[in-house]
Amino acid sequence: WDSRSFIACSVLFLLLMIIAYDAREIHLAREGDADMSLPARTLRVSTVFLGDMITFRLWDTWQSHITFEIVKLVFALTTFPFFVFMIDSLNTLFTHTDATAYTQTGVIVGADQNGLSAYLQWIKEDVLSEYSQWKAELADRTKFQEKDMAKLERLVEEGEQFLAKLKPGSSMRLTRKKQQEIDAALAKVITREVASEDLFRHCFPDKVLADEYRRKLSTKDPDEASTAES
């Protein structure tokens, strides 16, 4: 659009300048005894116009200055159809797009803005992996039931499939819901009653910090504890 507008305005400038030169030639011809026929006038206008362009005298005339300002205004008005996009609310409406990202297989899906992909990778590699430091402990079926571990692994796999089919526009709500579902399943499998302190701290550092905070509050004066909680 810009290129076409520029070319059109350039042609308009040349046409207006030719008209201005023709008007000046008619005025000079009336004062003298020049041939007023169209071929003769066209030849004189073309010769003078091209000569002034070559010698750059064209840009020193008042006609060129006025014509240039008119054409510049016309060129500025060519942006009017796009003025609607400069209005803030309409600009957001027409130009907003949902964030997207690539999966490991190169598929474009809605961006995971809640960290579900990182959460799933952490569970697979740092908790459930055969190379995890917790492998021996989690293999103890007297503490961790086979069906619970299978359910957790199935939820992790479903989470990965969910991310591969994630559609823009619903990313925030759905990924948060899926992460909460997996986190709840992990909390049922790894509890304080069956898991070691290190494993529980590794999986739920936030709960450990909250318990330590409450324990410290319980050792304080009741008035100070109520003030700290408020």
ChimeraX commands (.cxc) that place a marker at each C-alpha (Angstrom):
marker #1 position 0.00,0.00,0.00 radius 0.5
marker #1 position 2.76,2.46,0.90 radius 0.5
marker #1 position 4.70,1.75,-2.29 radius 0.5
marker #1 position 1.62,2.15,-4.47 radius 0.5
marker #1 position 0.65,5.35,-2.68 radius 0.5
marker #1 position 4.15,6.74,-3.14 radius 0.5
marker #1 position 4.18,5.92,-6.86 radius 0.5
marker #1 position 0.69,7.38,-7.33 radius 0.5
marker #1 position 1.66,10.59,-5.51 radius 0.5
marker #1 position 4.85,10.87,-7.58 radius 0.5
marker #1 position 2.83,10.58,-10.78 radius 0.5
marker #1 position 0.35,13.12,-9.41 radius 0.5
marker #1 position 3.21,15.52,-8.65 radius 0.5
marker #1 position 4.56,15.23,-12.20 radius 0.5
marker #1 position 1.11,15.73,-13.73 radius 0.5
marker #1 position 0.41,18.81,-11.61 radius 0.5
marker #1 position 3.80,20.27,-12.48 radius 0.5
marker #1 position 3.20,19.67,-16.19 radius 0.5
marker #1 position -0.17,21.42,-15.87 radius 0.5
marker #1 position 1.53,24.32,-14.07 radius 0.5
marker #1 position 4.18,24.58,-16.80 radius 0.5
marker #1 position 1.51,24.40,-19.48 radius 0.5
marker #1 position -0.45,27.22,-17.82 radius 0.5
marker #1 position 2.71,29.31,-17.65 radius 0.5
marker #1 position 3.45,28.60,-21.30 radius 0.5
marker #1 position -0.06,29.68,-22.31 radius 0.5
marker #1 position 0.36,32.90,-20.34 radius 0.5
marker #1 position 3.71,33.64,-22.00 radius 0.5
marker #1 position 2.37,32.76,-25.45 radius 0.5
marker #1 position -0.52,35.19,-25.10 radius 0.5
marker #1 position 1.87,38.01,-24.29 radius 0.5
marker #1 position 3.99,37.22,-27.35 radius 0.5
marker #1 position 3.34,35.90,-30.81 radius 0.5
marker #1 position 4.06,32.20,-30.16 radius 0.5
marker #1 position 2.34,29.30,-31.84 radius 0.5
marker #1 position -0.63,28.26,-29.62 radius 0.5
marker #1 position -1.32,24.97,-31.38 radius 0.5
marker #1 position -1.37,21.88,-29.18 radius 0.5
marker #1 position 1.65,20.15,-30.78 radius 0.5
marker #1 position 3.80,23.28,-30.57 radius 0.5
marker #1 position 2.73,24.04,-27.01 radius 0.5
marker #1 position 3.34,20.43,-25.95 radius 0.5
marker #1 position 6.82,20.51,-27.44 radius 0.5
marker #1 position 7.73,23.76,-25.67 radius 0.5
marker #1 position 6.32,22.56,-22.31 radius 0.5
marker #1 position 8.14,19.23,-22.58 radius 0.5
marker #1 position 11.43,20.89,-23.48 radius 0.5
marker #1 position 11.27,23.43,-20.65 radius 0.5
marker #1 position 10.02,20.89,-18.11 radius 0.5
marker #1 position 12.69,18.30,-18.89 radius 0.5
marker #1 position 15.37,20.97,-18.95 radius 0.5
marker #1 position 14.35,22.25,-15.53 radius 0.5
marker #1 position 14.31,18.70,-14.16 radius 0.5
marker #1 position 17.80,17.97,-15.45 radius 0.5
marker #1 position 19.23,21.22,-14.11 radius 0.5
marker #1 position 17.19,20.96,-10.85 radius 0.5
marker #1 position 15.67,24.37,-11.46 radius 0.5
marker #1 position 12.29,22.67,-11.20 radius 0.5
marker #1 position 12.62,22.57,-7.41 radius 0.5
marker #1 position 13.32,26.29,-7.11 radius 0.5
marker #1 position 9.99,27.44,-8.50 radius 0.5
marker #1 position 7.06,28.46,-6.32 radius 0.5
marker #1 position 4.83,26.11,-8.34 radius 0.5
marker #1 position 6.91,23.11,-7.28 radius 0.5
marker #1 position 6.82,24.14,-3.62 radius 0.5
marker #1 position 3.04,24.50,-3.58 radius 0.5
marker #1 position 2.52,21.33,-5.59 radius 0.5
marker #1 position 4.82,19.37,-3.30 radius 0.5
marker #1 position 2.87,20.47,-0.22 radius 0.5
marker #1 position -0.41,19.45,-1.86 radius 0.5
marker #1 position 0.95,16.04,-2.86 radius 0.5
marker #1 position 2.46,15.55,0.59 radius 0.5
marker #1 position -0.98,16.16,2.10 radius 0.5
marker #1 position -2.53,13.66,-0.31 radius 0.5
marker #1 position 0.09,11.07,0.62 radius 0.5
marker #1 position -0.64,11.60,4.31 radius 0.5
marker #1 position -4.36,11.10,3.65 radius 0.5
marker #1 position -3.65,7.70,2.07 radius 0.5
marker #1 position -3.07,6.39,5.60 radius 0.5
marker #1 position -6.63,7.29,6.62 radius 0.5
marker #1 position -8.04,3.77,6.00 radius 0.5
marker #1 position -5.62,2.50,8.66 radius 0.5
marker #1 position -6.49,5.18,11.19 radius 0.5
marker #1 position -8.98,2.81,12.81 radius 0.5
marker #1 position -6.07,0.59,13.89 radius 0.5
marker #1 position -4.56,3.48,15.87 radius 0.5
marker #1 position -7.50,3.58,18.28 radius 0.5
marker #1 position -6.39,1.68,21.39 radius 0.5
marker #1 position -9.41,-0.55,21.94 radius 0.5
marker #1 position -9.86,-1.34,18.24 radius 0.5
marker #1 position -6.12,-1.87,17.83 radius 0.5
marker #1 position -6.24,-4.55,20.52 radius 0.5
marker #1 position -9.37,-6.07,18.98 radius 0.5
marker #1 position -7.93,-6.38,15.46 radius 0.5
marker #1 position -4.29,-7.17,16.21 radius 0.5
marker #1 position -4.46,-9.33,19.36 radius 0.5
marker #1 position -3.39,-12.94,18.98 radius 0.5
marker #1 position -2.98,-15.67,21.54 radius 0.5
marker #1 position 0.55,-16.64,22.49 radius 0.5
marker #1 position 1.78,-19.86,20.87 radius 0.5
marker #1 position 4.82,-22.09,21.30 radius 0.5
marker #1 position 6.44,-25.14,19.74 radius 0.5
marker #1 position 6.25,-28.59,21.28 radius 0.5
marker #1 position 9.21,-30.98,21.26 radius 0.5
marker #1 position 7.84,-32.47,18.04 radius 0.5
marker #1 position 7.63,-29.06,16.35 radius 0.5
marker #1 position 3.86,-28.60,16.61 radius 0.5
marker #1 position 2.54,-25.09,17.31 radius 0.5
marker #1 position 0.18,-25.04,20.28 radius 0.5
marker #1 position -1.04,-22.53,22.83 radius 0.5
marker #1 position 1.77,-21.30,25.05 radius 0.5
marker #1 position 2.01,-22.97,28.45 radius 0.5
marker #1 position 2.02,-19.90,30.66 radius 0.5
marker #1 position 1.38,-21.78,33.91 radius 0.5
marker #1 position 4.52,-23.91,33.80 radius 0.5
marker #1 position 2.73,-27.24,33.31 radius 0.5
marker #1 position 5.34,-28.49,30.83 radius 0.5
marker #1 position 8.16,-27.73,33.27 radius 0.5
marker #1 position 6.18,-29.34,36.09 radius 0.5
marker #1 position 5.67,-32.54,34.10 radius 0.5
marker #1 position 9.33,-32.65,33.13 radius 0.5
marker #1 position 10.32,-32.23,36.78 radius 0.5
marker #1 position 8.09,-35.14,37.88 radius 0.5
marker #1 position 9.32,-37.43,35.09 radius 0.5
marker #1 position 13.04,-36.69,35.45 radius 0.5
marker #1 position 13.49,-35.80,39.13 radius 0.5
marker #1 position 10.86,-38.01,40.77 radius 0.5
marker #1 position 9.68,-40.91,38.60 radius 0.5
marker #1 position 12.73,-41.44,36.39 radius 0.5
marker #1 position 14.72,-44.65,36.72 radius 0.5
marker #1 position 17.76,-42.42,37.22 radius 0.5
marker #1 position 16.12,-40.48,40.04 radius 0.5
marker #1 position 17.68,-40.63,43.49 radius 0.5
marker #1 position 14.25,-41.64,44.79 radius 0.5
marker #1 position 13.95,-44.72,42.57 radius 0.5
marker #1 position 14.70,-47.23,45.31 radius 0.5
marker #1 position 12.33,-45.61,47.78 radius 0.5
marker #1 position 9.46,-45.33,45.30 radius 0.5
marker #1 position 9.95,-48.98,44.31 radius 0.5
marker #1 position 8.99,-50.07,47.83 radius 0.5
marker #1 position 5.45,-51.39,47.30 radius 0.5
marker #1 position 4.85,-51.65,51.03 radius 0.5
marker #1 position 4.76,-47.85,51.09 radius 0.5
marker #1 position 3.77,-46.84,47.59 radius 0.5
marker #1 position 0.97,-48.88,46.04 radius 0.5
marker #1 position 1.31,-50.06,42.45 radius 0.5
marker #1 position -2.07,-48.65,41.44 radius 0.5
marker #1 position -1.24,-45.22,42.89 radius 0.5
marker #1 position 2.08,-45.05,41.06 radius 0.5
marker #1 position 0.43,-46.22,37.83 radius 0.5
marker #1 position -2.25,-43.55,38.20 radius 0.5
marker #1 position 0.38,-40.85,38.72 radius 0.5
marker #1 position 2.37,-41.97,35.67 radius 0.5
marker #1 position -0.84,-42.08,33.62 radius 0.5
marker #1 position -1.73,-38.53,34.67 radius 0.5
marker #1 position 1.73,-37.31,33.68 radius 0.5
marker #1 position 1.34,-38.96,30.28 radius 0.5
marker #1 position -2.12,-37.44,29.87 radius 0.5
marker #1 position -0.66,-34.06,30.79 radius 0.5
marker #1 position 1.89,-34.34,27.99 radius 0.5
marker #1 position -0.82,-35.33,25.52 radius 0.5
marker #1 position -2.91,-32.43,26.77 radius 0.5
marker #1 position -0.09,-29.96,26.07 radius 0.5
marker #1 position 0.36,-31.39,22.57 radius 0.5
marker #1 position -3.28,-30.59,21.75 radius 0.5
marker #1 position -3.60,-27.36,23.69 radius 0.5
marker #1 position -5.62,-24.73,21.85 radius 0.5
marker #1 position -4.95,-20.98,22.18 radius 0.5
marker #1 position -7.47,-19.04,24.20 radius 0.5
marker #1 position -7.97,-21.75,26.84 radius 0.5
marker #1 position -4.37,-22.26,27.91 radius 0.5
marker #1 position -4.42,-20.50,31.28 radius 0.5
marker #1 position -7.56,-22.11,32.66 radius 0.5
marker #1 position -7.01,-25.65,31.37 radius 0.5
marker #1 position -3.31,-25.93,32.19 radius 0.5
marker #1 position -3.93,-24.69,35.72 radius 0.5
marker #1 position -6.69,-27.27,36.17 radius 0.5
marker #1 position -4.52,-30.08,34.81 radius 0.5
marker #1 position -1.58,-29.12,37.02 radius 0.5
marker #1 position -3.80,-29.05,40.10 radius 0.5
marker #1 position -5.10,-32.51,39.20 radius 0.5
marker #1 position -1.58,-33.95,38.90 radius 0.5
marker #1 position -0.43,-32.18,42.03 radius 0.5
marker #1 position -3.34,-33.67,43.98 radius 0.5
marker #1 position -2.47,-37.16,42.73 radius 0.5
marker #1 position 1.17,-36.65,43.71 radius 0.5
marker #1 position 0.08,-35.51,47.18 radius 0.5
marker #1 position -1.93,-38.73,47.65 radius 0.5
marker #1 position 1.04,-40.90,46.70 radius 0.5
marker #1 position 3.83,-39.08,48.52 radius 0.5
marker #1 position 2.64,-38.29,52.01 radius 0.5
marker #1 position 4.42,-37.58,55.27 radius 0.5
marker #1 position 3.29,-40.94,56.61 radius 0.5
marker #1 position 5.02,-43.09,53.97 radius 0.5
marker #1 position 7.66,-40.89,52.31 radius 0.5
marker #1 position 11.01,-39.99,53.76 radius 0.5
marker #1 position 11.59,-36.45,54.94 radius 0.5
marker #1 position 13.95,-35.75,52.03 radius 0.5
marker #1 position 11.51,-37.06,49.42 radius 0.5
marker #1 position 8.61,-35.12,50.88 radius 0.5
marker #1 position 10.71,-31.97,51.09 radius 0.5
marker #1 position 11.80,-32.45,47.47 radius 0.5
marker #1 position 8.22,-32.84,46.22 radius 0.5
marker #1 position 6.48,-30.31,48.45 radius 0.5
marker #1 position 8.93,-27.62,49.59 radius 0.5
marker #1 position 6.05,-25.17,49.96 radius 0.5
marker #1 position 4.28,-27.41,52.45 radius 0.5
marker #1 position 7.48,-27.91,54.42 radius 0.5
marker #1 position 8.02,-24.16,54.64 radius 0.5
marker #1 position 4.41,-23.61,55.68 radius 0.5
marker #1 position 4.70,-26.27,58.41 radius 0.5
marker #1 position 7.93,-24.76,59.70 radius 0.5
marker #1 position 6.33,-21.33,59.76 radius 0.5
marker #1 position 3.33,-22.58,61.70 radius 0.5
marker #1 position 5.62,-24.45,64.09 radius 0.5
marker #1 position 7.60,-21.30,64.78 radius 0.5
marker #1 position 4.39,-19.38,65.37 radius 0.5
marker #1 position 3.20,-21.99,67.83 radius 0.5
marker #1 position 6.33,-21.48,69.96 radius 0.5
marker #1 position 5.75,-17.73,70.19 radius 0.5
marker #1 position 3.53,-15.84,72.56 radius 0.5
marker #1 position -0.15,-16.26,71.50 radius 0.5
marker #1 position -0.57,-12.50,71.07 radius 0.5
marker #1 position 2.54,-12.27,68.86 radius 0.5
marker #1 position 1.42,-15.28,66.83 radius 0.5
marker #1 position -2.03,-13.79,66.14 radius 0.5
marker #1 position -0.38,-10.50,65.13 radius 0.5
marker #1 position 2.03,-12.28,62.76 radius 0.5
marker #1 position -0.77,-14.27,61.12 radius 0.5
marker #1 position -2.88,-11.14,60.59 radius 0.5
marker link #1:1,2 radius 0.2
marker link #1:2,3 radius 0.2
marker link #1:3,4 radius 0.2
marker link #1:4,5 radius 0.2
marker link #1:5,6 radius 0.2
marker link #1:6,7 radius 0.2
marker link #1:7,8 radius 0.2
marker link #1:8,9 radius 0.2
marker link #1:9,10 radius 0.2
marker link #1:10,11 radius 0.2
marker link #1:11,12 radius 0.2
marker link #1:12,13 radius 0.2
marker link #1:13,14 radius 0.2
marker link #1:14,15 radius 0.2
marker link #1:15,16 radius 0.2
marker link #1:16,17 radius 0.2
marker link #1:17,18 radius 0.2
marker link #1:18,19 radius 0.2
marker link #1:19,20 radius 0.2
marker link #1:20,21 radius 0.2
marker link #1:21,22 radius 0.2
marker link #1:22,23 radius 0.2
marker link #1:23,24 radius 0.2
marker link #1:24,25 radius 0.2
marker link #1:25,26 radius 0.2
marker link #1:26,27 radius 0.2
marker link #1:27,28 radius 0.2
marker link #1:28,29 radius 0.2
marker link #1:29,30 radius 0.2
marker link #1:30,31 radius 0.2
marker link #1:31,32 radius 0.2
marker link #1:32,33 radius 0.2
marker link #1:33,34 radius 0.2
marker link #1:34,35 radius 0.2
marker link #1:35,36 radius 0.2
marker link #1:36,37 radius 0.2
marker link #1:37,38 radius 0.2
marker link #1:38,39 radius 0.2
marker link #1:39,40 radius 0.2
marker link #1:40,41 radius 0.2
marker link #1:41,42 radius 0.2
marker link #1:42,43 radius 0.2
marker link #1:43,44 radius 0.2
marker link #1:44,45 radius 0.2
marker link #1:45,46 radius 0.2
marker link #1:46,47 radius 0.2
marker link #1:47,48 radius 0.2
marker link #1:48,49 radius 0.2
marker link #1:49,50 radius 0.2
marker link #1:50,51 radius 0.2
marker link #1:51,52 radius 0.2
marker link #1:52,53 radius 0.2
marker link #1:53,54 radius 0.2
marker link #1:54,55 radius 0.2
marker link #1:55,56 radius 0.2
marker link #1:56,57 radius 0.2
marker link #1:57,58 radius 0.2
marker link #1:58,59 radius 0.2
marker link #1:59,60 radius 0.2
marker link #1:60,61 radius 0.2
marker link #1:61,62 radius 0.2
marker link #1:62,63 radius 0.2
marker link #1:63,64 radius 0.2
marker link #1:64,65 radius 0.2
marker link #1:65,66 radius 0.2
marker link #1:66,67 radius 0.2
marker link #1:67,68 radius 0.2
marker link #1:68,69 radius 0.2
marker link #1:69,70 radius 0.2
marker link #1:70,71 radius 0.2
marker link #1:71,72 radius 0.2
marker link #1:72,73 radius 0.2
marker link #1:73,74 radius 0.2
marker link #1:74,75 radius 0.2
marker link #1:75,76 radius 0.2
marker link #1:76,77 radius 0.2
marker link #1:77,78 radius 0.2
marker link #1:78,79 radius 0.2
marker link #1:79,80 radius 0.2
marker link #1:80,81 radius 0.2
marker link #1:81,82 radius 0.2
marker link #1:82,83 radius 0.2
marker link #1:83,84 radius 0.2
marker link #1:84,85 radius 0.2
marker link #1:85,86 radius 0.2
marker link #1:86,87 radius 0.2
marker link #1:87,88 radius 0.2
marker link #1:88,89 radius 0.2
marker link #1:89,90 radius 0.2
marker link #1:90,91 radius 0.2
marker link #1:91,92 radius 0.2
marker link #1:92,93 radius 0.2
marker link #1:93,94 radius 0.2
marker link #1:94,95 radius 0.2
marker link #1:95,96 radius 0.2
marker link #1:96,97 radius 0.2
marker link #1:97,98 radius 0.2
marker link #1:98,99 radius 0.2
marker link #1:99,100 radius 0.2
marker link #1:100,101 radius 0.2
marker link #1:101,102 radius 0.2
marker link #1:102,103 radius 0.2
marker link #1:103,104 radius 0.2
marker link #1:104,105 radius 0.2
marker link #1:105,106 radius 0.2
marker link #1:106,107 radius 0.2
marker link #1:107,108 radius 0.2
marker link #1:108,109 radius 0.2
marker link #1:109,110 radius 0.2
marker link #1:110,111 radius 0.2
marker link #1:111,112 radius 0.2
marker link #1:112,113 radius 0.2
marker link #1:113,114 radius 0.2
marker link #1:114,115 radius 0.2
marker link #1:115,116 radius 0.2
marker link #1:116,117 radius 0.2
marker link #1:117,118 radius 0.2
marker link #1:118,119 radius 0.2
marker link #1:119,120 radius 0.2
marker link #1:120,121 radius 0.2
marker link #1:121,122 radius 0.2
marker link #1:122,123 radius 0.2
marker link #1:123,124 radius 0.2
marker link #1:124,125 radius 0.2
marker link #1:125,126 radius 0.2
marker link #1:126,127 radius 0.2
marker link #1:127,128 radius 0.2
marker link #1:128,129 radius 0.2
marker link #1:129,130 radius 0.2
marker link #1:130,131 radius 0.2
marker link #1:131,132 radius 0.2
marker link #1:132,133 radius 0.2
marker link #1:133,134 radius 0.2
marker link #1:134,135 radius 0.2
marker link #1:135,136 radius 0.2
marker link #1:136,137 radius 0.2
marker link #1:137,138 radius 0.2
marker link #1:138,139 radius 0.2
marker link #1:139,140 radius 0.2
marker link #1:140,141 radius 0.2
marker link #1:141,142 radius 0.2
marker link #1:142,143 radius 0.2
marker link #1:143,144 radius 0.2
marker link #1:144,145 radius 0.2
marker link #1:145,146 radius 0.2
marker link #1:146,147 radius 0.2
marker link #1:147,148 radius 0.2
marker link #1:148,149 radius 0.2
marker link #1:149,150 radius 0.2
marker link #1:150,151 radius 0.2
marker link #1:151,152 radius 0.2
marker link #1:152,153 radius 0.2
marker link #1:153,154 radius 0.2
marker link #1:154,155 radius 0.2
marker link #1:155,156 radius 0.2
marker link #1:156,157 radius 0.2
marker link #1:157,158 radius 0.2
marker link #1:158,159 radius 0.2
marker link #1:159,160 radius 0.2
marker link #1:160,161 radius 0.2
marker link #1:161,162 radius 0.2
marker link #1:162,163 radius 0.2
marker link #1:163,164 radius 0.2
marker link #1:164,165 radius 0.2
marker link #1:165,166 radius 0.2
marker link #1:166,167 radius 0.2
marker link #1:167,168 radius 0.2
marker link #1:168,169 radius 0.2
marker link #1:169,170 radius 0.2
marker link #1:170,171 radius 0.2
marker link #1:171,172 radius 0.2
marker link #1:172,173 radius 0.2
marker link #1:173,174 radius 0.2
marker link #1:174,175 radius 0.2
marker link #1:175,176 radius 0.2
marker link #1:176,177 radius 0.2
marker link #1:177,178 radius 0.2
marker link #1:178,179 radius 0.2
marker link #1:179,180 radius 0.2
marker link #1:180,181 radius 0.2
marker link #1:181,182 radius 0.2
marker link #1:182,183 radius 0.2
marker link #1:183,184 radius 0.2
marker link #1:184,185 radius 0.2
marker link #1:185,186 radius 0.2
marker link #1:186,187 radius 0.2
marker link #1:187,188 radius 0.2
marker link #1:188,189 radius 0.2
marker link #1:189,190 radius 0.2
marker link #1:190,191 radius 0.2
marker link #1:191,192 radius 0.2
marker link #1:192,193 radius 0.2
marker link #1:193,194 radius 0.2
marker link #1:194,195 radius 0.2
marker link #1:195,196 radius 0.2
marker link #1:196,197 radius 0.2
marker link #1:197,198 radius 0.2
marker link #1:198,199 radius 0.2
marker link #1:199,200 radius 0.2
marker link #1:200,201 radius 0.2
marker link #1:201,202 radius 0.2
marker link #1:202,203 radius 0.2
marker link #1:203,204 radius 0.2
marker link #1:204,205 radius 0.2
marker link #1:205,206 radius 0.2
marker link #1:206,207 radius 0.2
marker link #1:207,208 radius 0.2
marker link #1:208,209 radius 0.2
marker link #1:209,210 radius 0.2
marker link #1:210,211 radius 0.2
marker link #1:211,212 radius 0.2
marker link #1:212,213 radius 0.2
marker link #1:213,214 radius 0.2
marker link #1:214,215 radius 0.2
marker link #1:215,216 radius 0.2
marker link #1:216,217 radius 0.2
marker link #1:217,218 radius 0.2
marker link #1:218,219 radius 0.2
marker link #1:219,220 radius 0.2
marker link #1:220,221 radius 0.2
marker link #1:221,222 radius 0.2
marker link #1:222,223 radius 0.2
marker link #1:223,224 radius 0.2
marker link #1:224,225 radius 0.2
marker link #1:225,226 radius 0.2
marker link #1:226,227 radius 0.2
marker link #1:227,228 radius 0.2
marker link #1:228,229 radius 0.2
marker link #1:229,230 radius 0.2
view
